Amino acid sequence: MSSRYCIDTIGERSLVPGLPSWRQWLALGVRKAARDARAAVLRLELWAERHDERRRLLAMDARMRHDIGLSDADVWAEARKPFRRA
């Protein structure tokens, strides 16, 4: 049974000349979703790294902070920042 509305024929070519077929649109959507998911994971990793660095900075004693040129006020200002701020 051959029909011009069969899903196989619709998927192979675009219904509108110059536009991608639905299979191509789906592939584009999947790739975009994968990029967005990767970007979200990278953002979460960055936030976790900032949080850990600020906690380690707070854990340093005064001598160590002095060695790297930070005052107590500098440390507290950095540690009070939310994890999402650079």
C-alpha positions in Angstrom: 0.0 0.0 0.0 1.6 3.2 -1.2 0.4 6.4 0.2 2.0 9.8 0.1 1.1 10.3 3.7 2.9 7.2 4.9 5.4 8.1 7.8 8.3 6.7 5.8 7.8 9.1 2.9 7.1 12.1 5.2 10.3 11.4 7.1 12.5 11.2 4.0 11.7 14.6 2.6 10.4 17.9 3.9 6.8 18.8 3.3 7.9 22.4 2.7 10.7 22.9 0.2 13.8 24.5 1.8 12.9 23.3 5.4 14.3 20.1 7.0 12.2 17.0 7.4 10.8 16.1 10.8 13.6 13.6 11.3 16.2 16.3 10.8 14.3 18.6 13.2 14.3 15.8 15.7 18.0 15.3 15.3 18.6 19.0 15.8 16.5 19.0 18.9 18.4 16.0 20.4 21.7 17.7 19.7 20.6 20.9 21.3 19.2 19.1 24.4 22.6 17.3 24.7 24.5 20.6 24.5 22.2 22.2 27.1 22.6 19.2 29.5 26.4 19.3 29.1 26.3 23.1 29.8 24.2 22.5 32.9 26.6 19.8 34.2 29.6 22.1 33.6 27.9 24.9 35.4 27.1 22.7 38.4 30.7 21.5 38.5 32.0 25.1 38.5 29.6 26.0 41.4 30.8 23.0 43.4 34.4 23.9 42.8 33.8 27.5 43.9 32.0 26.3 47.1 34.9 23.9 47.9 37.6 26.6 47.3 35.8 29.1 49.6 35.4 26.5 52.3 39.2 25.6 52.1 40.0 29.3 52.2 38.0 29.6 55.5 39.8 26.6 56.9 43.2 28.2 56.4 44.9 29.6 59.5 46.0 33.2 59.7 49.7 32.4 58.8 48.7 30.6 55.6 46.3 33.5 54.6 49.1 36.0 55.3 51.5 34.0 53.1 49.2 34.4 50.1 48.5 38.0 50.9 44.9 37.8 52.2 43.6 39.5 55.3 40.8 38.2 57.4 38.4 40.7 55.8 39.4 39.5 52.3 38.7 35.9 53.3 35.3 36.7 54.9 34.3 38.8 51.9 35.1 36.0 49.5 33.5 33.3 51.7 30.3 35.2 52.0 29.7 35.3 48.3 27.1 32.8 47.0 28.5 29.9 45.1 27.1 31.2 41.8 29.1 34.4 42.0 32.6 34.6 40.7 
